[in-house]
Amino acid sequence: MLEFRMNLGGALIAAAIAVATFPRLWSAQASSINGRVLSAESGRPIGGAVVALRTARRETRTDSLGRFFLPDVRTGEQELQVLAVGYSPARATFAVTAGPPLEVDVELDPLPRVLGRVLTVADRERARNPWYGEFAGRRAIGLGRFVSREELERAQGRSLDAMLRTRVPGIRILDVEGLSVAGSARGNTAIDPRRGYARCFVQVIVDNVVRYTTGGVLPTFDLRSLDAAMIAGIEYYTVASTPTEFNRGGNAACGTLVIWLQH
């Protein structure tokens, strides 16, 4: 459940919006959003929850006290989604107009303690690959493009560059100095047709280690060095949709390719 509080003309107005089935459209005078994410069961703050504006393709995470802040929210209709491991997601749609900040309290319901078959499979995957929970959370928000382990298993025997070419729209696979590299025509650096390849090379992160950072030098990571059998999951983000945890030092000017290996 999301609770919106706003101060209009000195009068405090509070309204609760149920988001389990059909979110209601709510009007609020606001140019930024701040609030807390709490457990509906205990009232305790939930740290590390993902708070995303799906329509604006922006996200942030709550601190240890469950607080979050989204500045400079554009006016118009916005869809807010909140995700946290172990809790049911919450979602609401509302209209934002210029004015004072919108205060939002989000209460998430804990997931059932008795796990069904689907949750058991997810737990097995999470035990094998510790990053799986965050991968699944980002995939649920839908800010990037994702290739799951199931899809990779169907692509056994194919090289990584061949699979990306067909599975991930928006990425360009280029041959540069004998290496197969990922480029983008949507980044902050333009395509150089005289050289026959993009000067905007995608940042590559493998198992949370940066293997190539967007810059002025040519890439050194060859996509052909990996095949589908070695990979457990893939994420690809454009410049605008790259999550803050992958945009380290502002080095995602051409987008980001995240690869998780089998363990």
C-alpha positions in Angstrom: 0.0 0.0 0.0 1.2 3.5 -0.8 0.3 6.5 1.3 0.6 10.0 -0.2 0.8 13.0 2.0 0.9 16.6 0.7 0.7 20.1 2.1 -1.6 22.3 0.2 -2.3 25.8 1.5 -1.2 24.9 5.0 -3.7 22.0 5.2 -2.3 18.5 5.5 -4.1 16.0 3.3 -3.5 12.2 3.5 -4.9 9.6 1.3 -4.1 5.9 1.0 -4.1 4.2 -2.4 -4.4 0.4 -2.7 -2.2 -0.9 -5.4 -2.7 -4.7 -5.3 -5.1 -4.8 -8.3 -6.1 -1.6 -10.1 -4.0 1.6 -9.2 -6.0 4.8 -9.1 -4.9 8.0 -10.8 -4.0 10.6 -8.1 -3.2 14.3 -8.5 -0.4 15.9 -6.4 1.4 19.2 -6.4 5.0 18.0 -6.5 8.3 18.4 -8.4 10.1 15.8 -6.3 9.2 12.6 -4.4 10.6 11.5 -1.0 9.4 9.0 1.5 10.0 5.7 3.2 9.5 2.0 2.5 8.3 0.0 5.5 7.2 -3.6 6.3 3.4 -3.7 6.5 3.7 -6.5 9.0 6.2 -5.0 11.5 6.4 -1.3 10.5 10.2 -1.6 10.3 12.1 0.2 7.5 13.2 -1.8 4.5 16.7 -0.9 3.3 18.0 -1.6 -0.2 14.5 -1.6 -1.8 14.3 -0.5 -5.4 12.1 2.5 -6.0 11.5 3.2 -9.7 9.6 5.7 -11.8 8.8 3.4 -14.7 7.5 6.2 -17.0 10.7 8.3 -16.4 13.0 5.2 -16.5 14.6 6.3 -13.2 15.3 4.4 -10.0 16.9 4.7 -6.6 17.4 2.6 -3.5 16.3 3.1 0.0 18.9 3.7 2.8 19.2 1.7 6.0 16.3 3.7 7.4 14.1 2.9 4.4 14.2 6.4 3.1 14.4 7.4 -0.6 14.4 10.6 -2.7 13.7 11.2 -6.3 14.4 14.8 -7.3 13.4 16.8 -10.4 10.4 14.6 -11.3 8.8 15.8 -14.5 5.2 16.9 -14.4 2.6 14.6 -15.8 1.5 11.0 -15.2 4.1 8.9 -13.4 4.1 5.2 -12.4 5.9 4.4 -9.2 7.0 0.8 -8.5 8.7 -0.5 -5.3 10.5 -3.9 -5.1 12.3 -5.6 -2.2 13.6 -9.1 -1.7 11.1 -11.1 0.4 8.2 -8.7 -0.2 5.4 -8.4 -2.7 5.9 -5.4 -5.1 3.8 -2.3 -4.9 2.8 0.0 -7.8 0.7 3.1 -8.2 0.0 5.7 -11.0 -0.4 9.4 -10.2 -0.1 12.8 -11.8 2.7 15.2 -10.9 2.5 19.0 -11.2 4.9 21.7 -10.1 4.8 22.4 -6.4 6.1 21.2 -3.0 7.6 17.7 -2.6 5.3 14.7 -2.5 5.7 12.6 0.7 5.2 8.9 0.1 5.0 6.1 2.6 5.2 2.6 1.0 4.2 -0.5 3.0 5.2 -3.8 1.5 3.5 -7.1 2.4 6.0 -10.0 3.2 5.8 -12.9 0.9 4.3 -16.1 2.3 6.7 -18.1 4.4 5.6 -21.4 2.8 7.4 -21.5 -0.5 5.7 -22.9 -3.6 7.4 -24.6 -6.5 8.3 -21.4 -8.4 9.9 -19.8 -5.3 11.9 -23.0 -4.5 13.4 -22.9 -8.0 14.2 -19.2 -7.6 15.9 -20.0 -4.2 18.0 -22.7 -5.8 19.1 -20.3 -8.5 19.9 -17.7 -5.9 22.0 -20.1 -3.9 24.0 -21.0 -7.0 24.4 -17.4 -8.1 24.2 -14.8 -5.3 23.5 -12.0 -7.7 20.2 -13.6 -8.9 17.9 -11.7 -6.5 19.1 -8.3 -7.8 19.1 -9.5 -11.4 15.4 -10.7 -11.0 14.5 -7.4 -9.3 16.0 -5.2 -12.1 14.3 -7.5 -14.7 10.9 -7.0 -13.0 11.3 -3.2 -13.2 12.0 -3.6 -16.9 14.6 -0.7 -17.4 16.9 -2.8 -19.6 17.0 -5.9 -21.7 17.7 -9.3 -20.1 18.7 -12.8 -21.3 17.9 -15.5 -18.7 19.7 -18.7 -18.1 16.8 -20.6 -19.7 17.3 -18.6 -23.0 21.1 -19.2 -22.8 20.6 -22.9 -22.4 18.6 -22.9 -25.7 21.6 -21.1 -27.3 24.2 -23.7 -26.4 27.1 -23.8 -28.8 26.7 -20.2 -29.9 29.3 -17.5 -29.2 28.3 -14.5 -27.1 28.6 -12.0 -29.9 26.3 -14.1 -32.2 23.7 -14.4 -29.5 23.7 -10.7 -28.6 23.3 -9.8 -32.2 19.9 -11.6 -32.3 18.7 -11.4 -28.7 19.5 -7.8 -27.7 18.1 -5.0 -29.9 20.0 -1.8 -29.8 23.4 -3.2 -29.3 25.9 -3.3 -32.3 28.4 -6.1 -32.6 31.5 -4.7 -34.3 34.9 -6.1 -35.5 37.6 -3.8 -34.2 41.3 -4.6 -34.4 40.4 -8.3 -34.7 38.2 -8.2 -31.6 34.4 -8.7 -31.4 33.2 -5.7 -29.3 29.9 -4.1 -28.4 29.0 -0.7 -29.6 26.0 1.7 -29.5 24.7 4.4 -31.8 22.6 5.8 -29.0 25.3 7.0 -26.6 27.0 10.4 -26.2 29.7 9.6 -28.8 28.7 9.5 -32.5 29.3 6.8 -35.0 32.5 7.2 -37.1 31.5 5.8 -40.6 35.0 6.6 -41.9 36.5 3.9 -39.6 33.6 1.5 -40.2 32.8 1.1 -36.5 31.3 3.0 -33.6 33.5 5.2 -31.4 30.9 4.7 -28.7 31.8 1.4 -27.2 29.6 -0.1 -24.5 30.9 -0.6 -21.0 31.4 -4.3 -20.2 31.0 -5.7 -16.6 31.6 -9.4 -16.0 30.7 -10.8 -12.5 30.6 -7.3 -11.1 34.2 -6.5 -12.4 34.6 -3.8 -15.0 36.3 -5.3 -18.0 36.0 -2.3 -20.3 35.1 1.3 -19.5 33.8 3.7 -22.1 36.7 6.1 -23.0 38.9 7.2 -25.8 40.9 4.0 -26.2 39.8 0.9 -28.2 38.1 -2.0 -26.3 40.3 -4.9 -25.1 37.6 -7.3 -24.2 36.7 -9.8 -26.9 33.1 -11.0 -26.8 34.1 -14.2 -28.6 36.1 -15.2 -25.5 32.8 -16.4 -24.0 30.0 -18.7 -25.2 26.5 -19.3 -24.0 27.5 -22.3 -21.9 29.7 -20.2 -19.6 27.0 -17.5 -18.9 24.2 -17.5 -16.4 22.6 -14.2 -17.2 23.0 -11.0 -19.3 21.8 -7.4 -18.8 22.0 -4.6 -21.3 21.2 -1.0 -20.6 21.2 2.2 -22.8 22.8 5.4 -21.4 19.5 6.6 -20.0 18.5 3.3 -18.3 21.9 2.2 -16.8 21.3 1.7 -13.0 23.5 3.7 -10.6 25.3 0.6 -9.4 26.7 0.0 -12.9 27.4 3.7 -13.8 30.6 3.9 -11.8 32.2 7.3 -12.1 29.9 8.2 -15.0 31.6 5.7 -17.3 28.5 4.4 -18.9 28.3 7.1 -21.6 27.5 4.5 -24.3 25.5 2.0 -22.3 26.4 -1.0 -20.3 26.6 -4.8 -20.9 26.5 -6.8 -17.7 27.5 -10.5 -17.9 27.0 -13.1 -15.1 29.0 -16.3 -15.4 28.0 -19.8 -14.3 29.4 -20.9 -10.9 
